[in-house]
């Protein structure tokens, strides 16, 4: 039912907002990887390429820009912070360029996430703090 609903609305969406591409990227990430990446790139370029023809001079579309970062962290990398720890459920999209980012979580510093084509690597420096996620 979910796939049918997504496909129904994909053909009917006008994409008049910079947030539209972002939302479509989010929804499509687990279903249609390359399509999700295309929408993500469109959202990311909305200000860089001024796709709406002159609105960037009025200021960046902060919601779209923050959303593009959120899509990489929570969808592509699959990071989910919860009460029992950090969970990781990535969507390894081959379209993601080679890149990396670091973040802090519960006092752990310099946790590094690295994207390689179709792969995701995570490095957690040694620490005396509690583990980041429950042992399975």
C-alpha positions in Angstrom: 0.0 0.0 0.0 2.9 2.4 0.8 4.5 2.0 -2.6 1.2 2.5 -4.3 0.5 5.7 -2.3 4.0 7.0 -3.1 3.7 6.3 -6.8 0.3 7.9 -6.9 1.5 11.2 -5.4 4.8 11.3 -7.4 2.9 11.8 -10.6 0.7 14.5 -9.1 3.1 16.7 -7.2 3.9 20.1 -8.7 7.2 20.7 -6.9 6.6 24.5 -6.5 8.5 24.6 -3.2 12.2 23.9 -2.5 11.0 21.6 0.3 9.1 19.4 -2.1 12.3 17.8 -3.5 13.6 17.3 0.0 10.4 15.5 1.1 10.4 13.3 -2.0 14.0 12.4 -1.4 13.1 11.3 2.2 10.2 9.2 1.1 11.9 7.6 -1.8 15.2 6.8 0.0 14.3 3.2 1.0 12.3 2.4 -2.1 14.0 4.0 -5.1 17.6 4.9 -4.3 18.7 6.7 -7.5 15.4 8.7 -7.6 15.9 9.7 -4.0 19.3 11.0 -4.7 18.1 13.1 -7.7 15.5 14.8 -5.5 18.1 15.4 -2.8 20.5 17.0 -5.3 17.7 19.2 -6.5 17.0 20.4 -3.0 20.7 21.0 -2.3 21.1 23.0 -5.5 18.0 25.1 -4.9 20.1 27.9 -3.5 23.4 27.2 -5.2 21.9 27.2 -8.7 19.0 29.5 -7.7 16.5 27.2 -9.4 13.5 29.5 -8.6 15.1 32.3 -10.6 16.0 35.1 -8.2 14.8 34.1 -4.8 18.2 33.2 -3.4 19.1 36.9 -3.2 16.3 37.2 -0.6 18.1 34.6 1.5 18.7 30.9 1.6 15.9 28.4 2.0 17.0 27.4 5.5 14.4 24.5 5.8 15.6 22.9 2.6 19.3 23.3 3.5 18.8 21.9 7.0 16.7 19.1 5.5 19.4 18.1 3.0 21.9 17.6 5.9 19.2 15.7 7.9 18.5 13.4 4.9 22.2 12.5 4.8 22.6 11.9 8.5 19.3 10.2 9.3 18.4 8.5 6.0 21.5 7.7 4.0 23.8 7.1 7.1 20.7 5.8 9.0 21.7 7.4 12.4 19.0 7.3 15.0 19.6 8.5 18.5 17.3 6.9 21.0 17.0 6.3 24.7 18.8 3.0 24.5 21.7 4.3 22.3 22.7 5.1 18.8 21.2 2.9 16.1 22.4 2.7 12.5 20.3 1.5 9.6 22.0 3.0 6.4 20.7 3.2 2.9 24.0 2.9 1.0 23.2 4.8 -2.1 25.9 4.5 -4.8 25.1 8.0 -5.9 26.5 9.5 -2.7 29.9 11.0 -3.4 32.9 10.1 -1.3 32.6 12.3 1.8 32.7 12.1 5.6 31.5 13.9 8.7 32.1 13.8 12.4 29.6 14.2 15.2 29.4 14.0 19.0 27.0 11.7 20.9 26.6 11.3 24.7 30.0 12.7 25.3 31.7 10.7 22.7 33.6 13.0 20.4 34.9 12.7 16.8 32.7 9.8 15.8 33.4 9.7 12.0 31.0 8.5 9.3 32.6 8.0 5.9 30.8 7.4 2.6 32.4 5.4 -0.2 30.5 4.4 -3.3 27.8 2.0 -2.1 29.5 1.7 1.4 29.4 3.3 4.8 32.1 3.2 7.4 31.9 4.3 11.0 34.9 4.9 13.4 34.3 5.5 17.1 37.5 6.5 19.0 38.3 4.6 22.2 36.5 6.1 25.2 35.9 5.2 28.9 32.3 6.3 28.5 29.3 4.0 28.2 28.8 2.2 24.9 27.0 4.0 22.1 24.5 1.3 21.5 23.2 -1.8 23.2 25.1 -5.1 22.6 23.2 -7.5 20.5 
